[in-house]
Amino acid sequence: MTGQQTQQQVPVEEGERRTWARESYEQSYSRDEAVKSSRYLIDVDRNSEQLARTLGWFSIGLGITELFMPRRVEQFLGVQHRSWLVRWMGLREIASGVGILSRRRPAGWLWARVGGDVVDLAGLGMALRSRRANTGNILGALLAVSGVAALDVYCARELRRTSRTGNERVVVRKSIQINRSADEIYRFWRNLENLPRFMSGLESVRGVNDHRSHWVAIGPAGKRIEWDAEIVLEEENRRIEWRSLEGSDIDHQGAVRFEAAPGGRGSFVKVEMVYNPPGGLFGGGVAKLFGRAPEQQIHENLHRLKELMETGEIITTQGQPSGRASSTSWRYDQTVRRAPQSAAQQQDEKSRALNPI
């Protein structure tokens, strides 16, 4: 009987090991896919925004050239009596460049620039018919404009594609220098229960396992927001990447990096987040209206982290009958508070000099 029980237990244990191995593989595969997805979204957003800024400055530079040196442009192309048209094209280029640089995700301005590229191509094609046309230069200009138009289309499509619903996806990047070592800041951050100590609006973080956690926060208008998050990549003392899981109230992914500052001056903490605000663009606009813009929140949270790591506490005037602005230094307190005391001491010394004991 004992032998039969042993024979029955062996396949059961093997089945459990196979089930555990399959689940571990599926979790590992899912985590790897999440890492790729998170890195892809952040990298694409960063690269697309950098390309958009480059195109914006290029547009402004080209526009200035066309606006203030139309004769040179005419000589280069081999056309005459088109200065007014060249200046008009220059104004259009400058307007497009300013529009691109004024937006974080200027997909609309890039598409408008594509329309301008089509007009430029048509104008260059007409210039080829001129008897004095410099055919070689015009063909070179056609190739250059075609290449820039292709970049405009690519950049505009990437900015649109990384947004799930139009331009609702928000990208935030902030950094701060803290006078502590990278490994010390990393250990503090990695203990997720420490995060509500410096993150405003975050009520609690409860660890589910080594990689998953449950977050509770207070959103706009006091709305309670809950979500589950998963760490998808972790490099000890260097980097943590995470994403929210399906079914969460907030959809986001991000990364925090810990880098040693040169000269032994502490460390840099760099945060990148890509998220869809609750309520879409309307919710994000309401949040900014009531002072809860994500960019400002992360900026303030990093400064709280700096105070907490460097002094062990967060300086606040909340609950006090009166207080000064956060930008006023402690030297102001010393000057104001010591001034009356110094005056009293001087008066006392004068009285002692007149009436020696």
TORTORPA-917460 format. One record per residue (C-alpha): y negated, z negated, x; residue number from 1; residue in three letters. Coordinates in nm, 3 decimals. Each point is the difference from the previous one (the first is absolute). Layout:
<recs>
Y/Z/X/NUM/ALA
...
</recs>
This chain:
<recs>
0.000/0.000/0.000/1/MET
-0.237/-0.083/0.281/2/THR
0.080/0.329/0.169/3/GLY
-0.078/0.195/-0.316/4/GLN
-0.333/-0.180/-0.037/5/GLN
-0.086/0.083/0.361/6/THR
0.087/0.366/-0.054/7/GLN
-0.220/0.005/-0.313/8/GLN
-0.293/-0.166/0.179/9/GLN
-0.005/0.255/0.284/10/VAL
-0.090/0.304/-0.211/11/PRO
-0.253/-0.210/-0.195/12/VAL
-0.172/-0.102/0.324/13/GLU
0.010/0.359/0.124/14/GLU
-0.150/0.118/-0.327/15/GLY
-0.279/-0.258/0.026/16/GLU
-0.070/0.107/0.359/17/ARG
-0.016/0.365/-0.106/18/ARG
-0.232/-0.084/-0.290/19/THR
-0.222/-0.206/0.232/20/TRP
-0.004/0.281/0.260/21/ALA
-0.088/0.259/-0.265/22/ARG
-0.281/-0.218/-0.140/23/GLU
-0.134/-0.065/0.351/24/SER
0.004/0.372/0.075/25/TYR
-0.177/0.081/-0.327/26/GLU
-0.267/-0.265/0.066/27/GLN
-0.045/0.121/0.356/28/SER
-0.025/0.362/-0.117/29/TYR
-0.249/-0.095/-0.273/30/SER
-0.210/-0.193/0.256/31/ARG
0.003/0.295/0.240/32/ASP
-0.114/0.232/-0.277/33/GLU
-0.274/-0.245/-0.093/34/ALA
-0.117/-0.014/0.361/35/VAL
-0.018/0.380/0.014/36/LYS
-0.185/0.014/-0.332/37/SER
-0.247/-0.273/0.096/38/SER
-0.068/0.148/0.342/39/ARG
-0.033/0.348/-0.147/40/TYR
-0.258/-0.103/-0.261/41/LEU
-0.210/-0.199/0.246/42/ILE
0.020/0.265/0.274/43/ASP
-0.077/0.286/-0.239/44/VAL
-0.297/-0.187/-0.145/45/ASP
-0.133/-0.078/0.348/46/ARG
0.051/0.353/0.134/47/ASN
-0.142/0.166/-0.311/48/SER
-0.310/-0.217/0.004/49/GLU
-0.056/0.067/0.371/50/GLN
0.040/0.374/-0.057/51/LEU
-0.242/-0.016/-0.294/52/ALA
-0.262/-0.174/0.215/53/ARG
0.046/0.263/0.272/54/THR
-0.048/0.278/-0.254/55/LEU
-0.306/-0.176/-0.138/56/GLY
-0.170/-0.022/0.340/57/TRP
0.099/0.360/0.076/58/PHE
-0.161/0.110/-0.326/59/SER
-0.323/-0.184/0.081/60/ILE
-0.012/0.146/0.353/61/GLY
0.058/0.352/-0.127/62/LEU
-0.257/-0.046/-0.274/63/GLY
-0.267/-0.120/0.243/64/ILE
0.064/0.306/0.218/65/THR
-0.031/0.237/-0.295/66/GLU
-0.307/-0.178/-0.139/67/LEU
-0.208/-0.015/0.318/68/PHE
0.132/0.300/0.196/69/MET
0.061/0.276/-0.256/70/PRO
-0.120/0.272/0.241/71/ARG
0.263/-0.099/0.255/72/ARG
0.267/0.021/-0.268/73/VAL
-0.125/0.345/-0.101/74/GLU
0.009/0.120/0.362/75/GLN
0.351/-0.138/0.044/76/PHE
0.127/0.186/-0.307/77/LEU
-0.211/0.310/0.054/78/GLY
-0.182/-0.009/-0.336/79/VAL
-0.368/0.005/-0.094/80/GLN
-0.230/-0.136/-0.270/81/HIS
0.249/-0.263/-0.114/82/ARG
-0.178/-0.315/0.126/83/SER
-0.050/-0.133/-0.354/84/TRP
0.372/0.035/-0.070/85/LEU
0.095/-0.171/0.327/86/VAL
-0.235/-0.291/-0.077/87/ARG
0.146/-0.035/-0.349/88/TRP
0.350/-0.015/0.147/89/MET
-0.123/-0.264/0.245/90/GLY
-0.134/-0.220/-0.280/91/LEU
0.330/0.034/-0.183/92/ARG
0.195/-0.103/0.311/93/GLU
-0.220/-0.305/0.057/94/ILE
0.038/-0.109/-0.362/95/ALA
0.378/0.036/0.022/96/SER
0.013/-0.196/0.326/97/GLY
-0.210/-0.285/-0.139/98/VAL
0.215/-0.009/-0.314/99/GLY
0.320/-0.017/0.205/100/ILE
-0.128/-0.279/0.226/101/LEU
-0.134/-0.203/-0.293/102/SER
0.345/-0.039/-0.158/103/ARG
0.311/-0.172/0.125/104/ARG
0.231/0.256/-0.160/105/ARG
-0.221/0.309/-0.049/106/PRO
0.258/0.232/-0.153/107/ALA
-0.254/0.139/-0.249/108/GLY
-0.254/0.082/0.271/109/TRP
0.270/0.166/0.209/110/LEU
0.095/0.226/-0.290/111/TRP
-0.369/0.085/-0.043/112/ALA
-0.007/0.088/0.369/113/ARG
0.298/0.230/-0.053/114/VAL
-0.211/0.189/-0.255/115/GLY
-0.274/0.029/0.261/116/GLY
0.254/0.133/0.252/117/ASP
0.095/0.274/-0.246/118/VAL
-0.368/0.096/-0.036/119/VAL
-0.034/0.008/0.381/120/ASP
0.306/0.224/0.034/121/LEU
-0.142/0.237/-0.260/122/ALA
-0.336/0.009/0.180/123/GLY
0.162/0.073/0.335/124/LEU
0.204/0.276/-0.160/125/GLY
-0.320/0.159/-0.130/126/MET
-0.162/-0.038/0.343/127/ALA
0.274/0.217/0.151/128/LEU
-0.141/0.297/-0.195/129/ARG
-0.333/-0.023/0.181/130/SER
-0.063/0.274/0.256/131/ARG
-0.120/-0.249/0.258/132/ARG
0.278/-0.248/-0.067/133/ALA
0.156/-0.167/0.303/134/ASN
0.357/0.062/-0.110/135/THR
0.162/-0.224/0.261/136/GLY
-0.218/-0.300/-0.077/137/ASN
0.039/0.044/-0.374/138/ILE
0.378/0.019/0.029/139/LEU
-0.004/-0.317/0.209/140/GLY
-0.217/-0.170/-0.261/141/ALA
0.242/0.112/-0.273/142/LEU
0.291/-0.159/0.186/143/LEU
-0.196/-0.322/0.059/144/ALA
-0.109/-0.030/-0.363/145/VAL
0.355/0.073/-0.118/146/SER
0.133/-0.276/0.225/147/GLY
-0.257/-0.251/-0.121/148/VAL
0.072/0.098/-0.362/149/ALA
0.371/-0.066/0.060/150/ALA
-0.085/-0.345/0.139/151/LEU
-0.223/-0.069/-0.300/152/ASP
0.282/0.089/-0.240/153/VAL
0.258/-0.202/0.195/154/TYR
-0.219/-0.309/0.020/155/CYS
-0.101/0.016/-0.367/156/ALA
0.363/0.036/-0.110/157/ARG
0.117/-0.290/0.217/158/GLU
-0.270/-0.228/-0.136/159/LEU
0.099/0.096/-0.352/160/ARG
0.375/-0.024/0.065/161/ARG
-0.011/-0.355/0.138/162/THR
-0.170/-0.114/-0.320/163/SER
0.246/-0.053/-0.282/164/ARG
-0.259/0.040/-0.273/165/THR
-0.303/0.186/0.129/166/GLY
-0.207/-0.214/0.237/167/ASN
0.125/-0.340/-0.124/168/GLU
0.169/-0.089/0.328/169/ARG
-0.226/-0.217/0.214/170/VAL
0.024/-0.029/0.378/171/VAL
-0.144/-0.306/0.176/172/VAL
-0.017/-0.063/0.375/173/ARG
-0.150/-0.313/0.154/174/LYS
0.029/-0.178/0.333/175/SER
-0.124/-0.319/0.165/176/ILE
0.018/-0.170/0.339/177/GLN
0.143/-0.353/0.005/178/ILE
-0.004/-0.234/0.296/179/ASN
0.373/-0.067/-0.015/180/ARG
0.306/0.169/0.149/181/SER
0.171/0.279/-0.192/182/ALA
0.330/-0.187/-0.025/183/ASP
-0.173/-0.309/-0.145/184/GLU
-0.177/0.204/-0.269/185/ILE
0.320/0.193/-0.069/186/TYR
0.203/-0.318/-0.056/187/ARG
-0.267/-0.137/-0.234/188/PHE
-0.012/0.324/-0.203/189/TRP
0.378/0.043/-0.003/190/ARG
0.033/-0.332/-0.179/191/ASN
-0.104/0.161/-0.326/192/LEU
-0.070/-0.333/-0.167/193/GLU
-0.306/-0.027/0.228/194/ASN
-0.164/0.309/-0.151/195/LEU
-0.156/-0.173/-0.306/196/PRO
-0.182/-0.233/0.243/197/ARG
-0.238/0.280/0.097/198/PHE
0.051/0.277/-0.256/199/MET
-0.234/-0.049/-0.293/200/SER
0.151/0.052/-0.343/201/GLY
0.354/-0.041/0.132/202/LEU
0.161/-0.292/-0.179/203/GLU
0.343/-0.017/0.163/204/SER
0.258/0.185/0.206/205/VAL
0.364/-0.098/-0.034/206/ARG
0.263/0.133/0.236/207/GLY
0.310/0.143/-0.168/208/VAL
0.182/0.085/0.323/209/ASN
-0.089/0.106/0.353/210/ASP
-0.159/0.326/-0.117/211/HIS
-0.095/-0.046/-0.365/212/ARG
-0.259/-0.227/-0.161/213/SER
-0.165/-0.065/-0.336/214/HIS
-0.381/0.002/-0.019/215/TRP
-0.230/-0.143/-0.267/216/VAL
-0.374/0.075/-0.003/217/ALA
-0.298/-0.029/-0.233/218/ILE
-0.152/0.340/-0.069/219/GLY
-0.322/0.118/-0.169/220/PRO
-0.100/-0.196/-0.313/221/ALA
0.250/-0.272/0.094/222/GLY
0.302/0.218/-0.064/223/LYS
0.319/-0.133/0.158/224/ARG
0.168/0.266/0.216/225/ILE
0.352/-0.033/0.141/226/GLU
0.202/0.229/0.222/227/TRP
0.292/0.006/0.238/228/ASP
-0.050/0.129/0.352/229/ALA
0.236/0.099/0.279/230/GLU
-0.052/0.006/0.375/231/ILE
0.116/0.345/0.104/232/VAL
-0.077/-0.019/0.372/233/LEU
-0.051/-0.291/0.234/234/GLU
-0.074/-0.004/0.373/235/GLU
-0.018/-0.357/0.121/236/GLU
-0.350/-0.106/0.108/237/ASN
-0.125/0.357/-0.054/238/ARG
0.029/0.147/-0.350/239/ARG
0.104/-0.068/-0.362/240/ILE
0.026/0.274/-0.265/241/GLU
0.066/-0.063/-0.367/242/TRP
0.006/0.163/-0.342/243/ARG
0.016/-0.119/-0.360/244/SER
0.322/0.057/-0.190/245/LEU
0.046/0.201/-0.317/246/GLU
-0.103/-0.177/-0.317/247/GLY
-0.278/-0.198/0.169/248/SER
-0.341/-0.044/-0.162/249/ASP
-0.167/0.144/0.310/250/ILE
0.113/0.304/0.197/251/ASP
-0.085/-0.009/0.370/252/HIS
0.126/0.017/0.356/253/GLN
-0.160/-0.099/0.324/254/GLY
0.027/-0.123/0.356/255/ALA
-0.154/-0.265/0.224/256/VAL
-0.009/0.033/0.379/257/ARG
-0.057/-0.267/0.261/258/PHE
-0.141/0.129/0.331/259/GLU
-0.113/-0.194/0.305/260/ALA
-0.372/0.039/0.070/261/ALA
-0.103/0.105/0.354/262/PRO
-0.107/-0.268/0.245/263/GLY
0.202/-0.274/-0.166/264/GLY
-0.250/-0.023/-0.287/265/ARG
0.249/-0.073/-0.275/266/GLY
0.151/0.269/-0.218/267/SER
-0.087/0.272/-0.248/268/PHE
0.144/-0.018/-0.352/269/VAL
-0.003/0.342/-0.170/270/LYS
0.088/0.039/-0.368/271/VAL
0.072/0.329/-0.179/272/GLU
0.068/0.016/-0.374/273/MET
0.069/0.284/-0.242/274/VAL
0.012/-0.101/-0.365/275/TYR
-0.067/0.097/-0.360/276/ASN
-0.240/-0.249/-0.164/277/PRO
0.114/-0.153/-0.330/278/PRO
-0.158/0.206/-0.276/279/GLY
-0.046/0.302/0.226/280/GLY
-0.348/0.104/0.105/281/LEU
-0.150/-0.186/-0.295/282/PHE
0.166/-0.322/0.111/283/GLY
-0.117/0.055/0.356/284/GLY
-0.355/0.063/-0.121/285/GLY
0.002/-0.316/-0.212/286/VAL
0.132/-0.197/0.297/287/ALA
-0.291/0.122/0.214/288/LYS
-0.246/-0.075/-0.279/289/LEU
0.112/-0.363/-0.010/290/PHE
0.002/-0.041/0.377/291/GLY
0.374/0.041/0.060/292/ARG
0.005/0.330/0.186/293/ALA
0.313/0.018/0.219/294/PRO
-0.196/0.100/0.311/295/GLU
-0.223/-0.307/-0.028/296/GLN
0.293/-0.226/-0.086/297/GLN
0.200/0.100/0.306/298/ILE
-0.312/-0.033/0.216/299/HIS
-0.058/-0.354/-0.126/300/GLU
0.368/-0.091/0.025/301/ASN
0.012/0.102/0.365/302/LEU
-0.304/-0.214/0.073/303/HIS
0.169/-0.295/-0.172/304/ARG
0.307/0.062/0.214/305/LEU
-0.220/-0.003/0.310/306/LYS
-0.156/-0.334/-0.098/307/GLU
0.338/-0.147/-0.084/308/LEU
0.164/0.110/0.326/309/MET
-0.292/-0.098/0.224/310/GLU
-0.117/-0.326/-0.164/311/THR
0.289/-0.107/-0.218/312/GLY
-0.209/0.009/-0.317/313/GLU
-0.205/0.235/-0.217/314/ILE
-0.369/-0.087/-0.025/315/ILE
-0.123/0.010/-0.359/316/THR
-0.290/-0.134/-0.207/317/THR
0.191/0.021/-0.327/318/GLN
-0.040/-0.320/-0.203/319/GLY
-0.298/-0.125/0.201/320/GLN
-0.332/-0.070/-0.177/321/PRO
-0.175/0.231/0.242/322/SER
0.097/0.217/0.292/323/GLY
-0.122/0.267/0.232/324/ARG
0.096/0.365/0.021/325/ALA
0.311/0.073/0.204/326/SER
-0.205/0.202/0.248/327/SER
-0.207/-0.305/0.108/328/THR
0.124/-0.144/0.327/329/SER
0.066/-0.364/0.083/330/TRP
-0.295/0.012/0.240/331/ARG
-0.224/0.025/-0.307/332/TYR
0.142/-0.329/-0.127/333/ASP
-0.054/-0.165/0.335/334/GLN
-0.361/0.123/0.022/335/THR
-0.094/-0.100/-0.355/336/VAL
0.173/-0.336/0.005/337/ARG
-0.112/-0.102/0.345/338/ARG
-0.364/0.105/-0.040/339/ALA
-0.102/-0.302/-0.214/340/PRO
0.201/-0.229/0.222/341/GLN
-0.173/0.136/0.312/342/SER
-0.344/-0.048/-0.159/343/ALA
0.085/-0.360/-0.092/344/ALA
0.123/-0.068/0.353/345/GLN
-0.325/0.138/0.147/346/GLN
-0.210/-0.221/-0.231/347/GLN
0.208/-0.302/0.094/348/ASP
-0.047/0.069/0.370/349/GLU
-0.379/0.029/-0.046/350/LYS
-0.015/-0.332/-0.183/351/SER
0.201/-0.168/0.272/352/ARG
-0.234/0.141/0.267/353/ALA
-0.308/-0.138/-0.182/354/LEU
0.160/-0.335/-0.075/355/ASN
0.225/-0.090/0.290/356/PRO
0.210/-0.308/-0.047/357/ILE
</recs>
